């Protein structure tokens, strides 16, 4: 007989134990069956002849699995003590069985009434608006990601997009689909926003128990990067609908030009300063304007207008040093500089392109990198030995062969150190889909011009055009046609030429999305025509202003702004002559925006709650002074703010959208946004909707 292994012996022992346990269970079940049969005979002797249903019931119960001993003993004692009243038990059992087995009978009228009620309920459910967080919103959620290091915050512009969408839906200039989804926007009765300057995410997290009305009524709570973090204005970010070159597709179709966007230089860089170590400019505002207006003679507008914003970099999957999941993902990435200088209209542009091969890691690793300057001079071109063995040279695309890499010793870390020394502190990297190149380099850089974003001939922002096609259509050059693969110096030069061509024309040159055109010939003809009437169009376009209130008051809708005199003075910058504005007392149906100037924050909230249901959009703005956040006053302040939230909530109609924004602190914690749609009127609400 063959000797058994230790594992086989263990299995045999386990089987023996299982069989022994099964035998014991069988014996117990046999005893139970015997007891139940004896009990059945006792009951049968005392019942009338017609006991079929009772017998069946007892037989069925005897077939069931054995219940616990305690339950059995109680059952036996109960039945044995009631044997003399077995007839009553039988009748009761028969009645309950008959009720259990029969469906409820409805008259025709009752059936039709119930059917109508169900139909009406279904209709109501269909028209109820709903707000959901998408992956980007969930990443910023305070409820889902309790730990700060796990969150990736959204931007205040994202909140602005939701407010606009709640008012105009698909006709809004921007969509909030990056981070949330608002269904049945046309069923949102009105939108109420409360902005609390001076409070940050830290205050909410540290004193969450004091904000009971926020936690109980505002379901969606997310972290927000607010302008306060980079010395900007919350009012500007919330009230000014941006017209920067790459984010205003529908505004261009409406107004026809992007020249007004050139008045907002520097905003992108301010936001980038939130996550990148960029030294603040020491120049005055006038000096900054002069510096930005001194564009090179070859450029028609500042090259900073083509930079990707921080939000775009996240959308385009560029490595950025944000916290949360992104920080974990890019933990082994390094920056191209320890400290950067603010980019300007004269910052040097450097074309970058990398070639990769597939290695045993399963990823693409760097095998060649090329850099060119604005004069198309190659300032760096080198081959790189991947860390892992190559399994596919991808020669058809990379142009790299086994022979080319023989004897190469340059590593990825060597290239990283070379770039850190070579690149100026305000360098602007230029290239086609540079996110792939930076991921391969495992590096991060704040100033990017991506030709796949600024050029587009498809009319769809999410359908990128190949560099080969862009070079052919706009430069008249043929690239990437060699059978031996791509050339990184050729590709980086082509990207640089495309950017220079755009700078020599206009912000919307070569972009079918911004121009609202898909026909290449129309694109080129319009670009030529613009050379002659450029100044005229610029003058005309400056008469148009874009503000959240201009959009909020479309289609005969009205808006209200409530705040102190200082707050209202700042908002007045975004109220133009094209909007009918009136003070609180004299406001009537022909006016668009209602300005309510208050003496204090308490009066601000009170008046906002009184007029909230009269307007499609109500913006209530309060400022908390620093002395109100001192140790002896802080808890009292938070309780007051909690009451303000409750007061506004009570005066919001059913299906109204409520948005509370904490503005954040300078050089401290980010802000926060709290959102929800009002589902039902609370018991303490006397407002009739």
N, C-alpha and C positions, 0 to 999 in steps of 0.2 A: 504493500500500500504506500502510495506516495505521501511523503511528509507534508503537512499543511503549514502554510505560512502563518505568521502572527495575525495578519489582517483577516485571513480566512477563519481562523479560530475565533476571533472577535465577532465576526458576522454570525457564526454558528451559535455562539453564546447569546447574542441578541435575539436570534430567531427562537431559541429555546425559551427565553424570558417572555417573548411576545406570545408564544403558544400557551405558556402557563397562565398568563394574564387573560387570554381569550377563554381558556377553560373555566377559570373562576367566574368570569362574566356570564358565561353560558349557564353555569350552575345557578347563579343568582337569578337569571331570567327565568329558568325552569321553576324555581321556587315561587317567583312572582306570578307566573302563569297558574300554578296550582292554587295559590291563594285567591286569585281573581276568579277562577272557575268555581271554587267553593262559594265565594261571595255571590256569584251569578245564580247558583242553585238556590241559595237562601232567599235572594230577592225574587226569583221566579216563583218560589213556593208561595209567597205572600202577595203576588200581583195577579190581576185578572188574567183570563185566557189570552186576551188580545195584547200580547207583550212582544210582538215581533220587533218593533222599533227599538224597544229597550234592550232586547237581547243583542240586536245588531250593534247597539251603542257600546255594550259591555265587551262584546267580542272584539270590536275595533280597538277599544282601549287596551285590551289584553295583548294586542299585536304591537303596540307602541313600545318604544325603548323604555327601559326601566328608569323611573324618576328617582330622585334622591330618597334615602330611607325615611327622612323626616316627613316628607310630603306623603309617602305611602302610608305611614302609620296614622297620620292625621286623616287621610282619606278613608282608611278602613274603619277607624273609630267613628267618623262622621256617619258613614253609611250604616254601620251596625246599630248605632243608636236610633237611626231613623227607619229601621226595617219595618216597624209597625205602621209607619206612614208612607210606605212604598208607593201606594196608589197615587198620593199627591205628587210624589217625585216624578212618577211616570207622566202624569198629565202636564206638569210644568215643563218636562223635557220635550214632550210632543209639541207643545205650543211654541217653545223657543226654536225647535228645529224647523217648524213650518215657516216661522218668520225669517229665519236665516236663509232658507232655500228659495224663498219667493222674492222677486223684484218688486220695488214699490210701484204701485199702480197710480198713474196720473190721468186726470181727465184731459180732454183735448185742449180746453182753455188753459189749464195749468201748464200743460206741455208747451203750448205756443208762447205763453208768458215767460217761462223759463228760457226758452230758446231765444227770445228777443232780448232778455237780460244778458245772456251770454254773448250775443252778437254785439250789443252796445259796449259791454266790458272789453271785448276784443278790439273794438274801434278805439276806445280810450287808450288802451295799451299801445296801439300803433302810433298814436300821435303824441305820445309823451317823449319829450327830448331826453337824451341820455348823454352823459359825459364819461368817456373812458380814457385811461392813460395808456399810451403806446409804450414800446420798449424804452425809448429815450425818457419818457415821463416817469416810468417805473424806476429807472436808474436814478432819477432825482428825488424819488419819493421818500419822505421822512418816515412813513409807515412801513414801507417794504425794506428800506435800507436804514435801519436805526443807527448803525455806526457811521460816523462821518466819512471814514476812509473808504466806505463802500459806495458812496453816492457820486454821481456825475451830474452837477447842477445844470439846469437849463438857463436861458438868458431872459432878461426882461423883455426883449423884443419878441420872444416866444409868447409871453403873456399878452403882449399887445396884439399879436396876430390872432389869438383866441378871442379877445374882446371885439376886434373888427369882424371876425367870422360870426360871432354870435349876433351881430347886427345885420350883416349882409350876406352871410353864407358864401355861396360859390361866386358871388359878385364882389366879394372882398378882394382887395389888392394882394393880400397874403393869406395863406392857409396855415393852420396850426398843426397840420398832419404830421409834422416831424416828431411831435411829442404827445399829442392827444387827439381824440376823435369826438366831435360833437355831432350827434345824430339828431335829425329833425330840428335843425337850427331855426327854421321858420316858425316853430312852435315855442321858441323862447320868448316870453312876454316882454321882458326888458332886462337890462344889464346894469348892475350897481357895483361900483368899485370903490373900495376904501383904501387909500394910501396912507400908511403910518410911517412918516420919516422919523428916524432916530432909533427905531427898533430893528433888531437883527435876528437872524436865525438862532444865535446864542441865547438871546432873551427868551425865545419861545421854548427851546430845549431845556433850559435851566429852570424855567418857571412854568412848565407846561400845565401843571395842576391849576394855575390861576386863570388859564384861558379855556375854561370849561365850555364856553359857547362856540369856540373855534373847533375844539376837538369833537364836540357832539354834533355840530351842524355842518361843518365844512369837511367833507369826506376826503377830498384830494389835497394833500399837503406836500409841496415840493420845494427843494432848495433852488435859489435863483442867484445868478451872478448879476448884481445890480451895479449901476454906474458909480455908486458911492465907493466901491472898492478901488476904482481907478481915478477918483477925483472928479467924476462926471456928475451930471444932473439927472435925478430920477425923473423929473418933469420932462426934460428933453427927450429921454429915451422912451417915455410913455406917450407923450403927446405928439412927437415928431415922427411921422411915418417915413422911414428912410428911403431916400432916392439914390443910394449909392449904386454904382454901375451894374452890379451883378445880381441885385435882389429886387428889381422892380419891373418884372416882365409886363404886368398888366397896366402899371402906371404909364409905361412907355406907349402902349397901344392907345391909352386914353389921351395923353398929352402930346405925344409925337416926338419928344426929345429928352435927352438926359443932361442937357447943359446945366440945368439948375443943380444937378448933383455935384457939380464941381465946387459948389460953395461949402461943401461939408468935409473938406480935406482934414485928415488927422483923426477922424472918429475911429476908423479901423485900428489905428495904432494905439489909441487910448485903451481900447478893449483888449488888444493883445497884451498890454502891459499887466493885465490881471494875472496871467499865467506865465509869461516870459519875463526874465529879469532885464527890463528895458529902462535905462536911465531917463528920467523926466527931463524935458527941455527946460533950460534956464532962461529962454527967450521970453519976452513979453508977447501979448497977443498980437500987437502990431508987427513985431519982428517976425513972429511965426507966419503971419499972412504974407509978409514980404518974402520970406525964405521960400514959402510954398509957391508963390507966384513966379519965382525966378526959375522957370522951367528951361531946359536946354532948347536951343534954337530949332532943333529937329522935332521937338514934341509940341503938340497942340494943347496938352493938358498934363497935369502931374501924374507921374507913373504910380504914385501911391493909390490912385483911384482904381487900379487894376489888382491891388493886393487882395488876397482871400481874407475874409473876415474870420474871426475865431469860430463863429458858428458854421461857416462854410467849410473850414478845415475839419471840423468834427464830422460834418455831413459827407465830405469827400474822403473820409477815412485817412486823414493825415495824422501822424503821431504828434500829439500835443500833451504837455505836462499837466493835464487836469487830474484831479484826485479821483478816488473811487476805483471802478473797474479799469479805467484807462491807465491809472497809475500802476496797477498790478501788471497790465498788459505790456506797458512800456518801461518796466522797472529796470531793464538792462540797456535802455537807450541813453545816449548822451546828447547834450546840446552842442551846436556848432560854435558857441561862444559862452563864456561864463557870464558876461554882461553885454547887452546890446545897446546901440545908440538908435534914437528915433530915425526911422526912414524918412526921406524927403524926396522932393522932385528931382534932386540931383544924386540920389544914392546910386551906387554902381549896380548894374544888372549883370549877373553871371549865369550863362547857360549851363545846365547840368543834364547829363544823361548817363545811365548805367546799363551795363549788360550783365545778365545773370545766367547761371547754369544750375541744373537740378542735381542735388547731392543725396547721399544716403540718408540725410535727415528728413527727406521728403519735401524740403523747402527749397526755394530759389536762393542761391548765395551769390554774392558779388564776385565777378571775374574781370570786369573792366569799368573804369570811370573816366569821363572826359569833362573838362570845363573850358568854356570859351568866354571871352570878354565881349564888350559891345562892338569892338572892331573885328570880330570873328577870329581873333588870335587865340590859339590853343594855349591856355595857361597851365593846364595839367592834363595828362593823358597817361594812364598806367594800367597794367594788368595786375590782377590780384589772385592770390592762391586761396581758395575756399578752405574753411576749417575742416570740412568733411570731404571724403572722396566723392568725385563727380560720377554720377551714373548716366547723365544725359547732358551733352554739351549744348544742345538746342542750337546747333550751328546755323540752321536755317533762319533763326531770328537773331541770335546773339553774335554770330560771326566768329565765335570762339571755337578753336580746335585744340585737340590734345597737344599738338606740336607747339602751339603758341604759348602754352602754360608751362612747358618744360623749362626748368631752371628758375621759375618765378618764385620769389620768397616773400614778396610783399603781402602782409596780412590785412585783415579788415581793420584791426586796431591801428596799424600804421597809416592807413588811409584816413581814418578818423582824426588822428593827430595832425596829419598834413592839412586837412580841411580846416581844422580849428586855427591853424597858423595862417593859412592862405586867405580865408574869407575875411573881408572887412566887417566891422561891427554893425554896419547898416546895410550890408549886402542884400540884394534882392535876388533870390534864386528863380530862374526862368526855366521852364521845361514842360513837356507833355506828360500829364498825369504823374507829377513828381511824387505823389504819395507812395507809389511803388518803389521809386528810387530811394526815398528816405527810409522806408521800412527795410530795404535791403542794406542800407548803410547803418541802420539802427541809430539814426540821428534825428534831432528835432531842430527846426528853424522857424522863426516867426514871420518872415517876409517872403511870400510866395506869389508868383504870377504863373498860373496854370493855363497853358494855351488850349487845353481841352475844355476849359470853362469859359474863357473870354472869347473864343471863336466857336461858332455853331452854325451849321448849315441844314440841320434837320428840323428846326423849329421846336424841338423838344429838349428841355434842359438836361434830361436824364439819358438822352441818346448822344453819346460822345462821337465826335468825328475824328477819324484817324489822322495822325500827323502827316502821313503820306498824301492824303487827300487835301488837307489844308495847304500844304506846300505847293501842290499842283494847281489848285484853284486860285490862291492868293499871291503866290510868289512866282508861279510859272516854272517851278523847278521839279525835277524828278528825283526822288530819294527812295531809299529802301528797295531798289530794283535789282540789286546784285544777288546772284545765286549763292554767293558766299556769306550772306546774312547782312544784318544792319551794321552801320558804323556809328558809334556813339558820338564822335566829333561832328559827323554830318547831321545827326539828329539834333544835337544841342545847338548847332549853328542855325538850323531851320527854325527852331523854336524862338531863338533870339531875333531872327529876321521878322517873324510874324508879330512879335510884340512891338518891335520898332515900327512896323507898318501900321499897326493899330494906333500907336502914339502919334504918328504923323497924320492921322485922320480924325477919329472921334471915338468916344467911349463905346458907342454902339456899332462901330464899324465891324463888319464880319460876323455879327451875331444875329441870326434870324429870329431868335427868341425876343431880343430887345426891340428889334425893328418890326416884329410881327410879320416877317416875310420868310418864305422858304426857297424862293427862286434866286439862284445865284446871280443871274443877270440883273434882276431888280436890285439886289443888294449892291452890286458894283455901281449901277447907275445912280442910285440914291447917294452913295458915298461921293461920287464925282459932283453931283448937284450940290451937296452940302458944302463943298469948298467955296462956292460962290455966295451962298446966303447964310453962312455960318454965323456972322455977327448979328444979322437980322433975327434969326431964330433964337439966338441967345437972349436978345433983348426982349422978345415976345415971351419966352418961357419964364423969365424972371417974374412975370406978373402972376404966375401960378404958384400957389403955396400948397404944401401937402401937410395936413395935420390930422390927428385922429378925429378931431371935431368936424373937419370938412367931410370926412367919410361917414362919420356917425350921423350927419344931418342930411344924407341923401334920401331920396324917396319920401320926402315930407316928414322925416323923422326929426325929433328934437333931442337936444342934449342939455345937461346942466352941469356947471362946475361950481362947487361950493368950497370956500376956503377963506383964509385970512387975507388981508390986503397984500401982504408980501407974497403969498402964494399966488394970488390972482395976477399980480404984476408979472410973474414969470410965465404963467400960462398965456398971458396976453400976446406974447411973442408968436404964438401959434394960432392966433385968431386973425384972419385977414378980412379985407373989405368985402370979399365975395360971400362972407357969412353974415347973416342978419343977427346981430348981437344986441341983447337988451338986458337991463338990470332986473333984479328980482321983482320989484313992485310993478314995473311997467311991461313985463313980459306978456305977450299974447300969441295967438295961434299963427300969426304971420312971421314970427321970429324963429330963428334956428337954435341959438345957444342962449341959455339963461345963466347969467353971471350973478352969483350970490356971494357978496362980501360979508364976512362975519367978524365979530370982535374977538372970539376965542374958539378953542377947539370944541368945547361942549356945544356952543351954539351952531358950529359947523355941522356936527353930527345930527343935532336935532332938526335943523332946517333941511338937511339932505334926506332924512327919513320922512319928512312931511311931503316933499315933492317927488320922491323917488318913483312913484307910480304914474306920474304925469309925463315922464320922458322915456325915450327908448334907451338912453344912456345917461347915467348919473355918476359923476366922478366927485367923490368926497375926499379932500386932502387935508390931513392934519400933521402938525410938526410937534414932536415931543422935545422939549428943551432938556439940556444935559442935567440941570439941577433936579429935574423930575425923575432921573434915573439913579440918584444917589441912594445909599443904603436905607436911609430913613424914609425915603419917598417912593422907592421903586415898587414895592408891593401894592401900595395904594394906586400908583399909576397903572399897573397891569390890571388891577381889578376894574378900574375905570374904562380902560380900553376894551376889556371883556364885555362890559355893559354896553359900550358903543356898538360892538359887533352884534350883540343881541337885539339892540334897538333897531338897527338897520335891517336885520333879518326879519323881524316882525313886520316891517313895512314893505317887504318885497312880495310881489304877487306870486301865485302858483306858477311854476315853470320859469321863474326868473333866475338869472345867473348872478351869483354873488361871488365877488373876488376881493380878497383882502391881501394887501401887499405890505410886507415889512421891508423898509428901504435899505437896510444894512448899515454898517458902520465903516468909517474911514479906516483903512489899513487894519481891519479886524474881520469879523464874521461876515459871511454873505447874507443876502436877504432871504425872504421866504414868501411863498405865495400859497394862499388857502382858497379852495374853490369848491363850489357845489351848486347844483340846481335845486331849487326849492320844490319838494315833492308834495307836501301837505301843509295846511295851516295848523300851527301849534295851538294848543288849548288856550294859552294865554294871549293869543293874538286876536285882536278885535277887528282886524282889517277884513273887510268883505271883498272877496275877489270874484 
